[in-house]
């Protein structure tokens, strides 16, 4: 099994080639069809609905009595004029950048450690999956307790370490510490998947390459820099894209722990969109926000793909 | 061969037909009730009610679903828009105008007129259920808030009586905020200013003779930026900002956090609802050590009356039946049974005179404040203001020191007016 997905394959597909492939692999596509139908019903159809709603004035307070009406780009214009949107986009950018880099960094470090195959590494590589396996909402509630100013174990541990000033510090009551507190939770929840995937990729690199490098006198750092990382390039690219998408549209952890507070200080786009939909009941505006989020994520993904493909040929 | 097939066909059609007739007689009334603090008691009361109702209505079934408060409004909204609303439901009073404005609720005025008991319904909750002069809900139960305090700690400090003035309250809160184990850190707080829970700080505006919003001829207008409102919020926030009687983290505390602090013995006073009385009486650490008092006020007594109304949805296909169910639910028998189960007050004024409410040393404190009961502005936009956490954001900005009371109330009033659709010209 080749665990590496070729980034280039994700990108290259021109229309005629697609039809040729379709004819050639008729049976294969027939097997994929049921899955495609399900995807169509649960993803494509709702997505189209969101796009359509985003061009409407669709206010839940009015929709039963007055219905909805098309208002062109108004929702988009209003969003771009709204300082809260830009504030929210800024926070989301910090949040995503921090989550992705820390997740990939931690995942890579753990994978490299586990790849040393020390005694007990197999047990450990299963154990690190635990945070990822736990339901996100449940573990977020758990973390909220860890951060609790009065009863939290974090402050207790800090006071044991002699950091007396922190013994009643309210982690979630300050905008920046609340943001970082949630970032840590997201990283904690998502690094196992990255680590396990990278470990699988690491183990597929043949030992001979390393041995040859060793004979040539390459230091461990050089082996990492010039053998391991280049060979992990593709999988790292895919993982970065996936993480970016996940973290950009984060909602549950932030909702459980801060609800976008204090005073709007952790209002990431996911929560901003939810607020428009279910607090202000502006479904049209919320849909437009969702479309904007989709476009932003797609743009970032395309940039990544370009970056990772460059120099590969 | 043919014979057998005919018999089969006949049997099949009989089965189908009986199935159909049974279905026709079997009407199911869908009722959504919010989850309570006493699930067993609540379920027992509804089991009894449903038994009595189905006995009188042959072939009718009642299906009661218990809806968690968290996310309930979203559940209602999506089910209404999706055409899946129940026949009857309990609605939090502040949501009633929203759903009425949506056109989702049945005007209950004609039903109440025929019923003839309209005058007995709790006025504050009738206000919350009224939208454009029509009644879209029946006050089912009501609740307000009082101060719970540690009378053993009061005694230890030599404080004889619970203060009735604000200055007295501040003084007591300061005396009860202390370092009890001598490690140089405060471990007992007087009172917490909860930044994520508006029912404690908003009524302070009424208690200072102010209003939250008023209905003008140009529509609803925010008045939280008036001097009375600002002064009230300033005095309340000063408990946190100036006197330090409130935990640092209380910026993000809600009523559950302060309740926890009271239960674990780290806080002397909380403002909270009546169902805590039986809960605290069952708690061996608290049962002899707590008492209840009216909330101190600045200029005039006032208390926020929350609670729930019963509403009927326009989508219901069994309106007569649904109303008959409501009538039974509103009888004194089930009103008192429900009050017993959930420790709130009945929605009928005549029942508030019951000795259960006027003689009980704890409940009587709550009952006494019911007469000064107020509700939040009853308009369809209020729910948006609450859900968008406009007022919480205002309080948190004040507590975090990011804004003065003046700046924060100006900003919040601006946001509220946008949501109300109010403009000066």
Contacts between the chains, C-beta under 8 A, distances in Angstrom:
chain1	res1	chain2	res2	distance
A	60	B	77	5.6
A	60	B	81	6.5
A	60	B	102	6.7
A	61	B	98	6.6
A	61	B	101	5.4
A	61	B	102	5.3
A	61	B	380	5.8
A	62	B	102	7.7
A	63	B	81	6.3
A	63	B	102	7.7
A	64	B	80	7.1
A	64	B	81	7.3
A	64	B	102	5.3
A	64	B	103	4.3
A	64	B	104	6.2
A	65	B	102	7.1
A	65	B	103	4.2
A	148	B	249	7.9
A	149	B	247	6.6
A	149	B	248	6.6
A	149	B	249	3.2
A	150	B	247	6.6
A	150	B	249	7.0
A	150	B	261	6.6
A	150	B	266	6.5
A	151	B	260	7.9
A	151	B	264	7.7
A	164	B	185	7.7
A	167	B	185	6.5
A	168	B	185	7.4
A	168	B	247	7.0
A	168	B	248	5.9
A	168	B	249	6.9
A	169	B	248	7.4
A	169	B	249	7.8
A	170	B	247	7.7
A	170	B	248	5.3
A	170	B	249	2.8
A	170	B	250	8.0
A	170	B	251	6.7
A	170	B	252	6.7
A	172	B	249	7.6
A	172	B	252	5.2
A	173	B	195	7.8
A	173	B	248	7.1
A	173	B	249	4.9
A	173	B	250	7.9
A	173	B	251	4.1
A	173	B	252	4.7
A	173	B	400	7.7
A	174	B	400	7.4
A	258	B	252	7.5
A	259	B	196	7.9
A	259	B	389	7.1
A	260	B	389	7.7
A	261	B	196	6.9
A	261	B	252	6.3
A	261	B	389	7.1
A	261	B	392	7.1
A	261	B	393	7.4
A	261	B	396	6.3
A	262	B	195	6.9
A	262	B	251	5.4
A	262	B	252	5.4
A	262	B	396	4.6
A	262	B	400	6.4
A	263	B	393	4.9
A	263	B	396	4.0
A	263	B	397	4.7
A	263	B	400	6.1
A	263	B	402	6.5
A	264	B	393	5.6
A	275	B	387	7.6
A	275	B	388	5.7
A	278	B	73	7.2
A	278	B	74	5.0
A	278	B	77	7.2
A	278	B	387	6.6
A	279	B	384	5.9
A	279	B	387	3.5
A	279	B	388	4.0
A	279	B	389	7.6
A	280	B	384	5.3
A	280	B	387	7.7
A	280	B	388	6.0
A	280	B	419	7.5
A	281	B	77	7.3
A	281	B	384	6.5
